[in-house]
Amino acid sequence: MNLNLYLSVIRPYHVESCMASKAQPRLAPELQFVSRLTSSHIEQLWRMYQDEWWSHGRNLHDVSRVVQHSDLVFAFCDSETGSLVAFARVLTDFVYKAVVFDVIVARSHRDLGLGRMLLDAITAHPALLFVEHIELYCRDEMVPFYKKWGFTAGLPALRFMRKTQEPLLASASKPRASEARIRVIS
């Protein structure tokens, strides 16, 4: 994998995909790769999140913050309309670890190979070629999809862990009732 491979992955596409279960192939529109989202794209991403079990209920302000604080953003837009149709993001130290989050394709554009295009772009990104481990977590039914890029599910002696907490601020402008009040004495 090199820069030429990466550039071939992100150039505008015309995608044709025929799934085994489909009688007729679906044609995707011309797509444009973007690595920065506009405010309109962020709103479209927020709408896409509302359709998924794992992201339903995220608010627009937090989605904007998530995109802003991601190290790398991978997205495809319809070249004709400019609409966001696929998205993923990566958090990384650029040396040891990179974690892929939020791989999502608009329902209207599924079964066209956009998930594959996102993973191709991520795994061929020049900055990630120097990272020792690219990781993600997914549901069991998605394991075969991610295995195509060399992801493995059997990591002995490792367990996914989570600490759930109430964030200190619900939004930047509205403090939660549970927020600690600090008085500075000078």
C-alpha contacts under 8 A as a table, 3 or more apart, distances in Angstrom:
res1	aa1	res2	aa2	distance
1	M	5	L	5.97
1	M	6	Y	7.45
1	M	124	A	6.02
1	M	129	L	7.72
2	N	5	L	5.33
2	N	6	Y	6.37
2	N	124	A	7.03
2	N	126	P	6.86
3	L	6	Y	4.97
3	L	7	L	6.11
3	L	124	A	7.78
3	L	125	H	7.69
3	L	126	P	6.16
4	N	7	L	5.06
4	N	8	S	6.13
5	L	8	S	5.09
5	L	9	V	6.30
5	L	124	A	6.81
6	Y	9	V	5.07
6	Y	10	I	6.46
6	Y	121	A	6.45
6	Y	124	A	5.06
6	Y	125	H	5.87
6	Y	126	P	7.16
7	L	10	I	5.31
7	L	11	R	6.17
8	S	11	R	5.64
9	V	117	M	7.23
9	V	120	D	6.61
9	V	121	A	5.80
9	V	124	A	7.87
10	I	32	Q	7.64
10	I	33	F	5.51
10	I	121	A	6.46
11	R	32	Q	7.01
11	R	33	F	6.77
12	P	30	E	6.50
12	P	31	L	5.21
12	P	32	Q	4.81
12	P	33	F	6.62
13	Y	30	E	5.48
13	Y	31	L	5.28
13	Y	32	Q	7.13
14	H	27	L	7.77
14	H	28	A	6.31
14	H	29	P	6.20
14	H	30	E	4.92
14	H	31	L	6.72
15	V	27	L	6.21
15	V	28	A	5.22
15	V	29	P	7.27
15	V	30	E	7.54
15	V	112	L	6.75
15	V	113	G	7.35
16	E	25	P	6.83
16	E	26	R	6.32
16	E	27	L	4.96
16	E	28	A	6.34
16	E	112	L	6.62
17	S	25	P	5.68
17	S	26	R	6.00
17	S	27	L	6.83
17	S	111	D	7.08
17	S	112	L	5.24
17	S	113	G	6.50
18	C	22	K	6.51
18	C	23	A	7.92
18	C	24	Q	6.81
18	C	25	P	4.27
18	C	26	R	6.52
18	C	111	D	7.95
18	C	112	L	7.81
19	M	22	K	5.28
19	M	25	P	7.16
19	M	111	D	6.99
20	A	23	A	7.75
22	K	25	P	6.81
26	R	111	D	7.78
26	R	112	L	6.68
27	L	112	L	7.14
28	A	31	L	7.91
28	A	109	H	7.29
28	A	112	L	6.25
29	P	78	D	6.22
29	P	79	S	7.33
29	P	80	E	7.81
30	E	78	D	6.07
30	E	79	S	5.42
30	E	80	E	7.23
31	L	76	F	6.06
31	L	77	C	5.49
31	L	78	D	4.81
31	L	79	S	5.10
32	Q	76	F	5.45
32	Q	77	C	5.21
32	Q	78	D	6.37
32	Q	79	S	5.56
33	F	74	F	7.35
33	F	75	A	5.76
33	F	76	F	4.59
33	F	77	C	6.50
34	V	37	L	7.16
34	V	73	V	7.89
34	V	74	F	6.42
34	V	75	A	5.23
34	V	76	F	6.01
34	V	77	C	7.26
35	S	72	L	7.18
35	S	73	V	4.99
35	S	74	F	5.23
35	S	75	A	6.21
36	R	73	V	6.47
36	R	74	F	7.95
37	L	40	S	7.73
37	L	41	H	5.40
37	L	42	I	6.21
37	L	67	V	7.87
38	T	41	H	5.03
38	T	42	I	6.28
39	S	42	I	5.02
39	S	43	E	6.32
40	S	43	E	5.17
40	S	44	Q	6.29
41	H	44	Q	4.94
41	H	45	L	6.05
41	H	83	S	6.96
41	H	84	L	5.76
42	I	45	L	4.95
42	I	46	W	6.14
42	I	60	L	7.75
42	I	63	V	7.05
42	I	64	S	6.21
42	I	67	V	7.87
43	E	46	W	4.98
43	E	47	R	6.33
43	E	60	L	6.69
44	Q	47	R	5.03
44	Q	48	M	6.28
44	Q	83	S	7.49
44	Q	84	L	6.35
45	L	48	M	4.96
45	L	49	Y	6.19
45	L	63	V	7.91
45	L	84	L	7.04
45	L	87	F	7.71
46	W	49	Y	5.06
46	W	50	Q	6.50
46	W	58	R	7.26
46	W	59	N	7.22
46	W	60	L	5.90
46	W	63	V	6.39
47	R	50	Q	5.21
47	R	51	D	7.11
48	M	51	D	5.58
48	M	52	E	7.30
48	M	104	I	7.73
48	M	105	V	7.81
48	M	106	A	6.08
49	Y	52	E	5.54
49	Y	54	W	7.99
49	Y	55	S	5.06
49	Y	56	H	5.62
49	Y	57	G	7.86
49	Y	58	R	7.15
50	Q	53	W	7.95
50	Q	55	S	6.32
50	Q	56	H	4.21
50	Q	57	G	6.19
50	Q	58	R	7.24
51	D	55	S	7.75
51	D	56	H	6.25
52	E	55	S	5.50
52	E	56	H	5.51
53	W	56	H	5.60
55	S	58	R	6.01
58	R	62	D	6.86
58	R	63	V	6.82
59	N	62	D	5.49
59	N	63	V	6.29
60	L	63	V	5.07
60	L	64	S	6.22
61	H	64	S	5.21
61	H	65	R	6.43
61	H	171	S	7.08
62	D	65	R	4.94
62	D	66	V	6.09
62	D	171	S	7.44
63	V	66	V	4.99
63	V	67	V	6.30
64	S	67	V	5.33
64	S	68	Q	6.15
65	R	68	Q	4.96
65	R	69	H	6.10
66	V	69	H	5.36
66	V	70	S	6.18
67	V	70	S	5.29
67	V	73	V	7.36
67	V	89	R	7.68
70	S	73	V	6.72
70	S	89	R	6.37
70	S	90	V	6.14
70	S	91	L	5.63
71	D	89	R	7.54
71	D	90	V	5.86
71	D	91	L	5.12
71	D	92	T	6.42
72	L	89	R	5.68
72	L	90	V	5.08
72	L	91	L	6.79
73	V	87	F	7.54
73	V	88	A	6.20
73	V	89	R	4.55
73	V	90	V	6.51
74	F	87	F	5.67
74	F	88	A	5.20
74	F	89	R	5.92
74	F	118	L	6.67
74	F	121	A	7.34
74	F	122	I	7.20
75	A	84	L	7.18
75	A	85	V	7.57
75	A	86	A	5.37
75	A	87	F	4.28
75	A	88	A	6.41
75	A	118	L	7.25
76	F	84	L	6.12
76	F	85	V	5.81
76	F	86	A	5.12
76	F	87	F	6.61
77	C	81	T	7.97
77	C	82	G	5.50
77	C	83	S	5.20
77	C	84	L	4.34
77	C	85	V	5.37
77	C	86	A	7.03
78	D	81	T	5.57
78	D	82	G	5.07
78	D	83	S	5.30
78	D	84	L	6.55
78	D	85	V	6.66
79	S	82	G	5.38
79	S	83	S	7.77
84	L	87	F	7.66
84	L	106	A	7.93
85	V	105	V	5.82
85	V	106	A	5.08
85	V	109	H	6.56
86	A	103	V	7.71
86	A	104	I	5.71
86	A	105	V	4.26
86	A	106	A	6.11
86	A	114	L	6.56
86	A	115	G	7.43
86	A	118	L	7.56
87	F	102	D	7.19
87	F	103	V	5.84
87	F	104	I	5.37
87	F	105	V	6.47
87	F	118	L	7.26
88	A	100	V	7.10
88	A	101	F	6.07
88	A	102	D	5.17
88	A	103	V	4.37
88	A	104	I	6.41
88	A	118	L	6.92
89	R	100	V	5.87
89	R	101	F	5.30
89	R	102	D	6.33
89	R	103	V	7.29
90	V	98	A	6.40
90	V	99	V	5.48
90	V	100	V	4.58
90	V	101	F	5.97
91	L	98	A	5.63
91	L	99	V	5.36
91	L	100	V	6.78
91	L	101	F	7.86
92	T	95	V	7.78
92	T	97	K	5.65
92	T	98	A	4.08
92	T	99	V	6.29
93	D	96	Y	6.52
93	D	97	K	5.97
93	D	98	A	6.65
94	F	97	K	6.72
94	F	98	A	6.87
94	F	127	A	6.73
94	F	128	L	6.46
94	F	130	F	6.86
94	F	131	V	5.52
95	V	130	F	6.21
95	V	131	V	4.54
95	V	132	E	6.35
96	Y	131	V	5.19
96	Y	132	E	4.75
96	Y	133	H	5.91
97	K	131	V	6.07
97	K	132	E	6.25
97	K	133	H	4.96
97	K	134	I	5.90
97	K	135	E	7.32
98	A	128	L	7.50
98	A	131	V	6.85
98	A	133	H	6.30
98	A	134	I	4.69
98	A	135	E	6.08
99	V	134	I	5.76
99	V	135	E	4.67
99	V	136	L	5.42
100	V	103	V	7.58
100	V	134	I	7.27
100	V	135	E	6.14
100	V	136	L	5.04
101	F	136	L	6.65
103	V	115	G	7.23
103	V	118	L	7.74
104	I	115	G	7.37
105	V	109	H	6.54
105	V	110	R	6.22
105	V	114	L	6.80
105	V	115	G	6.70
106	A	109	H	5.34
106	A	110	R	6.50
107	R	110	R	5.43
109	H	112	L	6.28
109	H	114	L	7.63
110	R	113	G	7.30
110	R	114	L	7.12
111	D	114	L	7.60
113	G	116	R	5.18
113	G	117	M	6.27
114	L	117	M	4.83
114	L	118	L	6.15
115	G	118	L	5.10
115	G	119	L	6.32
116	R	119	L	5.17
116	R	120	D	6.04
117	M	120	D	5.00
117	M	121	A	6.13
118	L	121	A	5.16
118	L	122	I	6.17
119	L	122	I	5.01
119	L	123	T	5.97
119	L	149	W	7.52
120	D	123	T	5.39
120	D	124	A	6.00
121	A	124	A	5.28
121	A	125	H	5.94
122	I	125	H	5.32
122	I	128	L	7.60
123	T	128	L	6.94
123	T	129	L	7.44
123	T	149	W	7.60
124	A	128	L	7.30
124	A	129	L	6.87
125	H	128	L	5.42
125	H	129	L	6.52
126	P	129	L	5.33
126	P	130	F	7.68
127	A	130	F	6.29
127	A	131	V	7.66
128	L	131	V	5.16
128	L	134	I	7.99
131	V	134	I	6.97
135	E	151	F	7.47
138	C	142	M	6.20
138	C	143	V	6.98
139	R	142	M	5.57
139	R	143	V	6.99
140	D	143	V	5.43
141	E	144	P	7.05
142	M	145	F	5.34
142	M	146	Y	6.56
143	V	146	Y	5.31
143	V	147	K	6.08
143	V	152	T	7.85
143	V	153	A	7.04
144	P	147	K	5.11
144	P	148	K	6.95
145	F	148	K	5.88
146	Y	149	W	5.74
146	Y	150	G	7.06
146	Y	151	F	5.67
146	Y	152	T	7.92
147	K	150	G	4.95
147	K	151	F	4.71
147	K	152	T	6.04
148	K	151	F	7.28
152	T	155	L	7.33
155	L	158	L	5.78
167	P	170	A	6.53
168	L	175	P	7.76
168	L	176	R	7.08
168	L	178	S	7.82
168	L	179	E	6.03
169	L	172	A	6.49
169	L	174	K	7.08
169	L	175	P	5.30
169	L	176	R	5.82
169	L	179	E	7.29
170	A	174	K	6.48
170	A	175	P	6.35
170	A	176	R	6.12
171	S	174	K	5.38
171	S	175	P	6.88
172	A	175	P	7.30
175	P	179	E	6.56
176	R	179	E	5.41
